[in-house]
Amino acid sequence: MLWTAHEAVGYAFCNRRESTVSRRSLTLVLLACLAVSLFCNIYPIYVIRAFRSQGTRELALALMVTRFRPVITAVAAIAAALALIGYWRAQPRWWKRLGATAGATLVVVFAFLARVNVYELMFYPVMHPSFTAARDVKLDGSEMVLAVSVGRDARAYPIRNISYHHVVDDVVGGSAIVVTY
């Protein structure tokens, strides 16, 4: 096929323009996937953290995000991978390809992190607590404890310590108990 110089320049200009639009669209898709994945991982942790009061609406939203984030981040990872493939075809510069690859990789990492329950990692239960005789313990006058008495055995669990773990597994008076705060 023979083209005049004017037709060849027009064809190259149109393809360049389409390629620029395509690169911009694919970049926006990658950035949107990254933003959604980041939000799905960070927002619930921000809202449901220890020693912070939560509002009803923000807690409900955080719990809803936690419930659906594995699916949302998986869809974002697939969309980011497809956008990356298109971006690699449209972008000739290797350093821009590398940046897009890093962004898509982060989306995939966030998709895996969405399946990790960080609260289980942060608030692991105390399995074998150690105790000191009441006369040897030094507590502040305002310190609160959870006290359990079964038969002739009694234990006191300082709330300050339980608040970091939330669960203590123990045996009192021969009975297995779970103390929680």
ChimeraX commands (.cxc) that place a marker at each C-alpha (Angstrom):
marker #1 position 0.00,0.00,0.00 radius 0.5
marker #1 position 1.47,3.34,-1.07 radius 0.5
marker #1 position 0.68,6.45,0.93 radius 0.5
marker #1 position 1.39,10.02,0.29 radius 0.5
marker #1 position 3.49,11.84,2.87 radius 0.5
marker #1 position 0.39,13.69,4.08 radius 0.5
marker #1 position -1.53,10.40,4.62 radius 0.5
marker #1 position 1.40,8.81,6.47 radius 0.5
marker #1 position 1.73,11.79,8.84 radius 0.5
marker #1 position -2.04,11.78,9.44 radius 0.5
marker #1 position -2.02,8.04,10.18 radius 0.5
marker #1 position 0.93,8.35,12.58 radius 0.5
marker #1 position -0.71,11.32,14.35 radius 0.5
marker #1 position -4.01,9.44,14.83 radius 0.5
marker #1 position -2.25,6.34,16.19 radius 0.5
marker #1 position -0.14,8.49,18.51 radius 0.5
marker #1 position -3.25,10.27,19.76 radius 0.5
marker #1 position -5.13,6.97,20.28 radius 0.5
marker #1 position -2.08,5.54,22.04 radius 0.5
marker #1 position -1.87,8.57,24.37 radius 0.5
marker #1 position -5.57,8.30,25.22 radius 0.5
marker #1 position -5.15,4.57,25.77 radius 0.5
marker #1 position -2.12,5.09,28.04 radius 0.5
marker #1 position -3.98,7.71,30.07 radius 0.5
marker #1 position -7.03,5.46,30.44 radius 0.5
marker #1 position -4.92,2.50,31.47 radius 0.5
marker #1 position -2.99,4.65,33.93 radius 0.5
marker #1 position -6.26,5.81,35.48 radius 0.5
marker #1 position -7.44,2.20,35.75 radius 0.5
marker #1 position -4.20,1.21,37.48 radius 0.5
marker #1 position -4.41,4.16,39.88 radius 0.5
marker #1 position -8.07,3.45,40.65 radius 0.5
marker #1 position -7.27,-0.22,41.38 radius 0.5
marker #1 position -4.41,0.86,43.65 radius 0.5
marker #1 position -6.61,3.38,45.49 radius 0.5
marker #1 position -9.44,0.88,46.00 radius 0.5
marker #1 position -7.06,-1.83,47.24 radius 0.5
marker #1 position -5.31,0.57,49.59 radius 0.5
marker #1 position -8.64,1.80,50.98 radius 0.5
marker #1 position -9.93,-1.75,51.51 radius 0.5
marker #1 position -6.86,-2.62,53.57 radius 0.5
marker #1 position -6.24,0.57,55.52 radius 0.5
marker #1 position -9.73,1.90,56.35 radius 0.5
marker #1 position -10.87,-1.05,58.51 radius 0.5
marker #1 position -7.55,-1.04,60.40 radius 0.5
marker #1 position -7.85,2.70,60.98 radius 0.5
marker #1 position -11.41,2.45,62.28 radius 0.5
marker #1 position -11.22,-0.80,64.27 radius 0.5
marker #1 position -8.07,-0.10,66.24 radius 0.5
marker #1 position -7.62,-0.38,69.96 radius 0.5
marker #1 position -8.19,2.53,72.31 radius 0.5
marker #1 position -10.21,4.55,69.81 radius 0.5
marker #1 position -13.90,5.23,69.94 radius 0.5
marker #1 position -15.81,4.46,66.75 radius 0.5
marker #1 position -18.99,5.93,65.44 radius 0.5
marker #1 position -21.81,3.59,64.47 radius 0.5
marker #1 position -21.71,4.45,60.77 radius 0.5
marker #1 position -17.95,4.31,60.37 radius 0.5
marker #1 position -17.78,0.99,62.23 radius 0.5
marker #1 position -20.57,-0.46,60.07 radius 0.5
marker #1 position -18.73,0.70,56.92 radius 0.5
marker #1 position -15.42,-0.72,58.17 radius 0.5
marker #1 position -17.05,-4.08,58.91 radius 0.5
marker #1 position -18.74,-4.10,55.50 radius 0.5
marker #1 position -15.42,-3.31,53.78 radius 0.5
marker #1 position -13.75,-6.08,55.81 radius 0.5
marker #1 position -16.43,-8.52,54.73 radius 0.5
marker #1 position -16.21,-7.77,51.01 radius 0.5
marker #1 position -12.57,-6.76,50.61 radius 0.5
marker #1 position -11.30,-10.18,49.50 radius 0.5
marker #1 position -13.62,-10.05,46.48 radius 0.5
marker #1 position -13.10,-6.35,45.82 radius 0.5
marker #1 position -9.30,-6.60,45.94 radius 0.5
marker #1 position -9.31,-9.74,43.77 radius 0.5
marker #1 position -11.33,-7.90,41.10 radius 0.5
marker #1 position -8.98,-4.92,41.41 radius 0.5
marker #1 position -5.95,-7.21,41.00 radius 0.5
marker #1 position -7.40,-8.77,37.84 radius 0.5
marker #1 position -8.29,-5.34,36.44 radius 0.5
marker #1 position -4.80,-4.04,37.28 radius 0.5
marker #1 position -3.15,-7.03,35.57 radius 0.5
marker #1 position -5.25,-6.52,32.42 radius 0.5
marker #1 position -4.54,-2.78,32.44 radius 0.5
marker #1 position -0.83,-3.48,32.86 radius 0.5
marker #1 position -0.83,-5.75,29.81 radius 0.5
marker #1 position -2.50,-3.02,27.74 radius 0.5
marker #1 position -0.14,-0.40,29.15 radius 0.5
marker #1 position 2.92,-2.44,28.19 radius 0.5
marker #1 position 1.61,-2.66,24.63 radius 0.5
marker #1 position 0.90,1.08,24.43 radius 0.5
marker #1 position 3.92,2.48,26.32 radius 0.5
marker #1 position 7.32,2.31,24.63 radius 0.5
marker #1 position 9.30,3.81,27.54 radius 0.5
marker #1 position 10.71,1.14,29.85 radius 0.5
marker #1 position 10.79,3.33,32.98 radius 0.5
marker #1 position 7.08,4.09,32.68 radius 0.5
marker #1 position 6.42,0.41,32.18 radius 0.5
marker #1 position 8.41,-0.28,35.34 radius 0.5
marker #1 position 6.31,2.22,37.32 radius 0.5
marker #1 position 3.08,0.67,36.06 radius 0.5
marker #1 position 4.39,-2.79,36.94 radius 0.5
marker #1 position 5.21,-1.64,40.47 radius 0.5
marker #1 position 1.70,-0.22,40.87 radius 0.5
marker #1 position 0.04,-3.40,39.61 radius 0.5
marker #1 position 2.28,-5.48,41.87 radius 0.5
marker #1 position 1.14,-3.42,44.87 radius 0.5
marker #1 position -2.48,-4.08,43.94 radius 0.5
marker #1 position -1.79,-7.82,43.89 radius 0.5
marker #1 position 0.04,-7.59,47.25 radius 0.5
marker #1 position -2.94,-5.73,48.75 radius 0.5
marker #1 position -5.24,-8.46,47.40 radius 0.5
marker #1 position -3.25,-11.04,49.38 radius 0.5
marker #1 position -3.09,-8.81,52.47 radius 0.5
marker #1 position -6.89,-8.47,52.38 radius 0.5
marker #1 position -7.07,-12.13,53.36 radius 0.5
marker #1 position -4.95,-11.64,56.51 radius 0.5
marker #1 position -6.81,-10.95,59.73 radius 0.5
marker #1 position -4.50,-8.38,61.33 radius 0.5
marker #1 position -6.53,-8.43,64.53 radius 0.5
marker #1 position -5.58,-12.06,65.12 radius 0.5
marker #1 position -1.95,-11.05,64.69 radius 0.5
marker #1 position -2.24,-8.03,66.98 radius 0.5
marker #1 position -4.45,-9.50,69.68 radius 0.5
marker #1 position -3.17,-12.99,70.20 radius 0.5
marker #1 position -4.57,-14.68,73.31 radius 0.5
marker #1 position -2.48,-15.19,76.43 radius 0.5
marker #1 position -2.33,-18.96,76.72 radius 0.5
marker #1 position -0.47,-19.54,80.00 radius 0.5
marker #1 position -0.63,-16.47,82.24 radius 0.5
marker #1 position 1.70,-16.20,85.20 radius 0.5
marker #1 position 0.56,-14.93,88.57 radius 0.5
marker #1 position 2.02,-13.33,91.65 radius 0.5
marker #1 position 0.65,-13.45,95.18 radius 0.5
marker #1 position -1.72,-10.55,95.92 radius 0.5
marker #1 position 0.54,-9.18,98.67 radius 0.5
marker #1 position 3.46,-8.87,96.21 radius 0.5
marker #1 position 1.55,-7.08,93.45 radius 0.5
marker #1 position 1.91,-3.33,93.04 radius 0.5
marker #1 position -1.11,-1.82,91.30 radius 0.5
marker #1 position -2.22,1.78,91.06 radius 0.5
marker #1 position -5.16,2.67,93.27 radius 0.5
marker #1 position -7.31,3.32,90.20 radius 0.5
marker #1 position -6.28,0.17,88.31 radius 0.5
marker #1 position -9.18,-2.14,87.52 radius 0.5
marker #1 position -9.03,-5.94,87.40 radius 0.5
marker #1 position -11.34,-8.72,86.29 radius 0.5
marker #1 position -11.63,-11.15,89.20 radius 0.5
marker #1 position -12.62,-14.80,88.89 radius 0.5
marker #1 position -13.24,-17.18,91.74 radius 0.5
marker #1 position -13.93,-20.89,91.24 radius 0.5
marker #1 position -14.05,-22.97,94.40 radius 0.5
marker #1 position -11.05,-22.06,96.51 radius 0.5
marker #1 position -9.01,-20.61,93.63 radius 0.5
marker #1 position -9.19,-16.94,92.75 radius 0.5
marker #1 position -7.43,-14.94,90.05 radius 0.5
marker #1 position -7.30,-11.26,89.16 radius 0.5
marker #1 position -6.51,-10.13,85.63 radius 0.5
marker #1 position -5.45,-6.47,85.23 radius 0.5
marker #1 position -7.51,-4.83,82.52 radius 0.5
marker #1 position -4.45,-2.90,81.39 radius 0.5
marker #1 position -2.81,-6.21,80.41 radius 0.5
marker #1 position -5.92,-7.82,78.97 radius 0.5
marker #1 position -6.63,-4.82,76.74 radius 0.5
marker #1 position -3.57,-5.63,74.63 radius 0.5
marker #1 position -4.53,-9.26,74.11 radius 0.5
marker #1 position -8.33,-9.23,74.62 radius 0.5
marker #1 position -8.39,-12.92,75.53 radius 0.5
marker #1 position -6.75,-14.93,78.31 radius 0.5
marker #1 position -7.07,-18.71,78.39 radius 0.5
marker #1 position -6.61,-20.05,81.92 radius 0.5
marker #1 position -7.55,-22.81,84.33 radius 0.5
marker #1 position -9.09,-21.76,87.66 radius 0.5
marker #1 position -10.23,-24.31,90.23 radius 0.5
marker #1 position -9.70,-27.11,87.71 radius 0.5
marker #1 position -12.06,-25.47,85.17 radius 0.5
marker #1 position -10.89,-24.06,81.83 radius 0.5
marker #1 position -12.00,-20.44,81.46 radius 0.5
marker #1 position -11.67,-17.64,78.95 radius 0.5
marker #1 position -11.30,-14.13,80.30 radius 0.5
marker #1 position -12.00,-11.36,77.83 radius 0.5
marker #1 position -12.25,-7.62,77.83 radius 0.5
marker link #1:1,2 radius 0.2
marker link #1:2,3 radius 0.2
marker link #1:3,4 radius 0.2
marker link #1:4,5 radius 0.2
marker link #1:5,6 radius 0.2
marker link #1:6,7 radius 0.2
marker link #1:7,8 radius 0.2
marker link #1:8,9 radius 0.2
marker link #1:9,10 radius 0.2
marker link #1:10,11 radius 0.2
marker link #1:11,12 radius 0.2
marker link #1:12,13 radius 0.2
marker link #1:13,14 radius 0.2
marker link #1:14,15 radius 0.2
marker link #1:15,16 radius 0.2
marker link #1:16,17 radius 0.2
marker link #1:17,18 radius 0.2
marker link #1:18,19 radius 0.2
marker link #1:19,20 radius 0.2
marker link #1:20,21 radius 0.2
marker link #1:21,22 radius 0.2
marker link #1:22,23 radius 0.2
marker link #1:23,24 radius 0.2
marker link #1:24,25 radius 0.2
marker link #1:25,26 radius 0.2
marker link #1:26,27 radius 0.2
marker link #1:27,28 radius 0.2
marker link #1:28,29 radius 0.2
marker link #1:29,30 radius 0.2
marker link #1:30,31 radius 0.2
marker link #1:31,32 radius 0.2
marker link #1:32,33 radius 0.2
marker link #1:33,34 radius 0.2
marker link #1:34,35 radius 0.2
marker link #1:35,36 radius 0.2
marker link #1:36,37 radius 0.2
marker link #1:37,38 radius 0.2
marker link #1:38,39 radius 0.2
marker link #1:39,40 radius 0.2
marker link #1:40,41 radius 0.2
marker link #1:41,42 radius 0.2
marker link #1:42,43 radius 0.2
marker link #1:43,44 radius 0.2
marker link #1:44,45 radius 0.2
marker link #1:45,46 radius 0.2
marker link #1:46,47 radius 0.2
marker link #1:47,48 radius 0.2
marker link #1:48,49 radius 0.2
marker link #1:49,50 radius 0.2
marker link #1:50,51 radius 0.2
marker link #1:51,52 radius 0.2
marker link #1:52,53 radius 0.2
marker link #1:53,54 radius 0.2
marker link #1:54,55 radius 0.2
marker link #1:55,56 radius 0.2
marker link #1:56,57 radius 0.2
marker link #1:57,58 radius 0.2
marker link #1:58,59 radius 0.2
marker link #1:59,60 radius 0.2
marker link #1:60,61 radius 0.2
marker link #1:61,62 radius 0.2
marker link #1:62,63 radius 0.2
marker link #1:63,64 radius 0.2
marker link #1:64,65 radius 0.2
marker link #1:65,66 radius 0.2
marker link #1:66,67 radius 0.2
marker link #1:67,68 radius 0.2
marker link #1:68,69 radius 0.2
marker link #1:69,70 radius 0.2
marker link #1:70,71 radius 0.2
marker link #1:71,72 radius 0.2
marker link #1:72,73 radius 0.2
marker link #1:73,74 radius 0.2
marker link #1:74,75 radius 0.2
marker link #1:75,76 radius 0.2
marker link #1:76,77 radius 0.2
marker link #1:77,78 radius 0.2
marker link #1:78,79 radius 0.2
marker link #1:79,80 radius 0.2
marker link #1:80,81 radius 0.2
marker link #1:81,82 radius 0.2
marker link #1:82,83 radius 0.2
marker link #1:83,84 radius 0.2
marker link #1:84,85 radius 0.2
marker link #1:85,86 radius 0.2
marker link #1:86,87 radius 0.2
marker link #1:87,88 radius 0.2
marker link #1:88,89 radius 0.2
marker link #1:89,90 radius 0.2
marker link #1:90,91 radius 0.2
marker link #1:91,92 radius 0.2
marker link #1:92,93 radius 0.2
marker link #1:93,94 radius 0.2
marker link #1:94,95 radius 0.2
marker link #1:95,96 radius 0.2
marker link #1:96,97 radius 0.2
marker link #1:97,98 radius 0.2
marker link #1:98,99 radius 0.2
marker link #1:99,100 radius 0.2
marker link #1:100,101 radius 0.2
marker link #1:101,102 radius 0.2
marker link #1:102,103 radius 0.2
marker link #1:103,104 radius 0.2
marker link #1:104,105 radius 0.2
marker link #1:105,106 radius 0.2
marker link #1:106,107 radius 0.2
marker link #1:107,108 radius 0.2
marker link #1:108,109 radius 0.2
marker link #1:109,110 radius 0.2
marker link #1:110,111 radius 0.2
marker link #1:111,112 radius 0.2
marker link #1:112,113 radius 0.2
marker link #1:113,114 radius 0.2
marker link #1:114,115 radius 0.2
marker link #1:115,116 radius 0.2
marker link #1:116,117 radius 0.2
marker link #1:117,118 radius 0.2
marker link #1:118,119 radius 0.2
marker link #1:119,120 radius 0.2
marker link #1:120,121 radius 0.2
marker link #1:121,122 radius 0.2
marker link #1:122,123 radius 0.2
marker link #1:123,124 radius 0.2
marker link #1:124,125 radius 0.2
marker link #1:125,126 radius 0.2
marker link #1:126,127 radius 0.2
marker link #1:127,128 radius 0.2
marker link #1:128,129 radius 0.2
marker link #1:129,130 radius 0.2
marker link #1:130,131 radius 0.2
marker link #1:131,132 radius 0.2
marker link #1:132,133 radius 0.2
marker link #1:133,134 radius 0.2
marker link #1:134,135 radius 0.2
marker link #1:135,136 radius 0.2
marker link #1:136,137 radius 0.2
marker link #1:137,138 radius 0.2
marker link #1:138,139 radius 0.2
marker link #1:139,140 radius 0.2
marker link #1:140,141 radius 0.2
marker link #1:141,142 radius 0.2
marker link #1:142,143 radius 0.2
marker link #1:143,144 radius 0.2
marker link #1:144,145 radius 0.2
marker link #1:145,146 radius 0.2
marker link #1:146,147 radius 0.2
marker link #1:147,148 radius 0.2
marker link #1:148,149 radius 0.2
marker link #1:149,150 radius 0.2
marker link #1:150,151 radius 0.2
marker link #1:151,152 radius 0.2
marker link #1:152,153 radius 0.2
marker link #1:153,154 radius 0.2
marker link #1:154,155 radius 0.2
marker link #1:155,156 radius 0.2
marker link #1:156,157 radius 0.2
marker link #1:157,158 radius 0.2
marker link #1:158,159 radius 0.2
marker link #1:159,160 radius 0.2
marker link #1:160,161 radius 0.2
marker link #1:161,162 radius 0.2
marker link #1:162,163 radius 0.2
marker link #1:163,164 radius 0.2
marker link #1:164,165 radius 0.2
marker link #1:165,166 radius 0.2
marker link #1:166,167 radius 0.2
marker link #1:167,168 radius 0.2
marker link #1:168,169 radius 0.2
marker link #1:169,170 radius 0.2
marker link #1:170,171 radius 0.2
marker link #1:171,172 radius 0.2
marker link #1:172,173 radius 0.2
marker link #1:173,174 radius 0.2
marker link #1:174,175 radius 0.2
marker link #1:175,176 radius 0.2
marker link #1:176,177 radius 0.2
marker link #1:177,178 radius 0.2
marker link #1:178,179 radius 0.2
marker link #1:179,180 radius 0.2
marker link #1:180,181 radius 0.2
view
